[in-house]
Amino acid sequence: MSEVVNIHAAKTQLSRLVERAHLGEEIILAKAGKPYARLVPLAPARKREFGFLAGTVELSNEENYELLRPLSEEELADWE
Protein backbone atom coordinates (compact mmCIF):
# COMPACT_ATOMS: atom_id res chain seq x y z
CA MET A 1 0.00 0.00 0.00
CA SER A 2 1.32 3.46 -0.90
CA GLU A 3 1.88 6.03 1.79
CA VAL A 4 0.43 9.50 1.21
CA VAL A 5 2.68 12.34 2.37
CA ASN A 6 1.77 16.02 2.23
CA ILE A 7 4.26 18.06 0.18
CA HIS A 8 4.92 20.35 3.15
CA ALA A 9 5.96 17.35 5.29
CA ALA A 10 7.87 15.81 2.37
CA LYS A 11 10.17 18.85 2.23
CA THR A 12 11.65 17.93 5.61
CA GLN A 13 11.71 14.18 4.92
CA LEU A 14 12.83 14.15 1.30
CA SER A 15 16.04 12.16 1.84
CA ARG A 16 14.18 9.47 3.78
CA LEU A 17 11.34 9.35 1.26
CA VAL A 18 13.75 9.04 -1.68
CA GLU A 19 15.57 6.20 0.10
CA ARG A 20 12.28 4.38 0.73
CA ALA A 21 11.30 4.81 -2.93
CA HIS A 22 14.71 3.52 -3.99
CA LEU A 23 14.06 0.39 -1.92
CA GLY A 24 10.84 -0.21 -3.88
CA GLU A 25 8.16 1.62 -1.92
CA GLU A 26 5.72 3.93 -3.71
CA ILE A 27 5.15 7.31 -2.02
CA ILE A 28 2.21 9.51 -3.05
CA LEU A 29 2.84 13.22 -2.61
CA ALA A 30 -0.31 15.18 -1.80
CA LYS A 31 -1.09 18.87 -2.08
CA ALA A 32 -3.91 20.09 0.18
CA GLY A 33 -4.74 16.44 0.88
CA LYS A 34 -5.21 15.51 -2.78
CA PRO A 35 -2.79 13.17 -4.60
CA TYR A 36 -0.47 15.31 -6.69
CA ALA A 37 2.61 13.25 -7.66
CA ARG A 38 4.12 9.82 -7.19
CA LEU A 39 7.64 9.00 -5.98
CA VAL A 40 8.69 5.60 -7.33
CA PRO A 41 12.01 3.83 -7.92
CA LEU A 42 13.61 4.04 -11.33
CA ALA A 43 13.66 0.92 -13.43
CA PRO A 44 17.16 -0.53 -13.67
CA ALA A 45 19.03 0.75 -16.69
CA ARG A 46 19.51 -1.79 -19.45
CA LYS A 47 23.11 -2.47 -20.36
CA ARG A 48 23.94 -1.95 -24.00
CA GLU A 49 26.83 -3.77 -25.49
CA PHE A 50 29.01 -2.23 -28.15
CA GLY A 51 27.95 -3.45 -31.56
CA PHE A 52 24.36 -4.27 -30.66
CA LEU A 53 23.26 -2.97 -34.09
CA ALA A 54 25.87 -4.92 -36.02
CA GLY A 55 24.46 -6.38 -39.20
CA THR A 56 21.27 -4.30 -39.16
CA VAL A 57 22.46 -1.54 -41.49
CA GLU A 58 23.36 -2.23 -45.10
CA LEU A 59 24.54 0.05 -47.85
CA SER A 60 22.58 -1.12 -50.85
CA ASN A 61 24.75 0.18 -53.70
CA GLU A 62 27.98 1.96 -54.55
CA GLU A 63 26.33 5.40 -54.48
CA ASN A 64 25.89 5.05 -50.74
CA TYR A 65 29.62 4.50 -50.30
CA GLU A 66 30.11 8.06 -51.55
CA LEU A 67 28.78 9.19 -48.17
CA LEU A 68 31.65 7.44 -46.42
CA ARG A 69 34.56 8.85 -48.42
CA PRO A 70 36.92 11.38 -46.79
CA LEU A 71 36.24 15.04 -47.59
CA SER A 72 38.43 16.73 -50.20
CA GLU A 73 40.65 19.69 -49.26
CA GLU A 74 38.11 22.03 -50.87
CA GLU A 75 35.21 20.53 -48.89
CA LEU A 76 37.22 20.75 -45.66
CA ALA A 77 37.98 24.41 -46.38
CA ASP A 78 34.26 25.09 -46.89
CA TRP A 79 33.57 23.82 -43.35
CA GLU A 80 36.15 26.15 -41.79
For each residue, the residues with C-beta under 8 A, 3 or more apart:
1:
2: 25 26 27 28 38
3: 25 26 27 28
4: 28 29 30 35
5: 9 10 13 17 27 28 29 30
6: 9 10 29 30 31 33
7: 10 11 29 30 31 36
8: 11
9: 5 6 12 13
10: 5 6 7 13 14 17 27 29
11: 7 8 14
12: 9
13: 5 9 10 16 17
14: 10 11 17 18
15: 18 19
16: 13 19 20
17: 5 10 13 14 20 21 27 39
18: 14 15 21 22 39
19: 15 16 22 23
20: 16 17 23 25 27
21: 17 18 24 25 26 27 39 40 41
22: 18 19 41
23: 19 20 41
24: 21 41
25: 2 3 20 21
26: 2 3 21 38 39 40
27: 2 3 5 10 17 20 21 38 39 40
28: 2 3 4 5 35 37 38 39
29: 4 5 6 7 10 35 36 37 38 39
30: 4 5 6 7 33 34 35 36
31: 6 7 34 36
32:
33: 6 30
34: 30 31
35: 4 28 29 30 38
36: 7 29 30 31
37: 28 29
38: 2 26 27 28 29 35
39: 17 18 21 26 27 28 29
40: 21 26 27
41: 21 22 23 24
42: 45
43:
44:
45: 42
46:
47:
48: 52
49: 52
50:
51: 54
52: 48 49
53: 56 57
54: 51
55:
56: 53
57: 53
58:
59: 64 65 68
60: 64
61: 64
62: 65 66
63: 66
64: 59 60 61 67 68
65: 59 62 68 69
66: 62 63 69
67: 64
68: 59 64 65
69: 65 66
70:
71: 75 76 79
72: 75 76
73: 76 77
74: 77 78
75: 71 72 78 79
76: 71 72 73 79 80
77: 73 74 80
78: 74 75
79: 71 75 76
80: 76 77
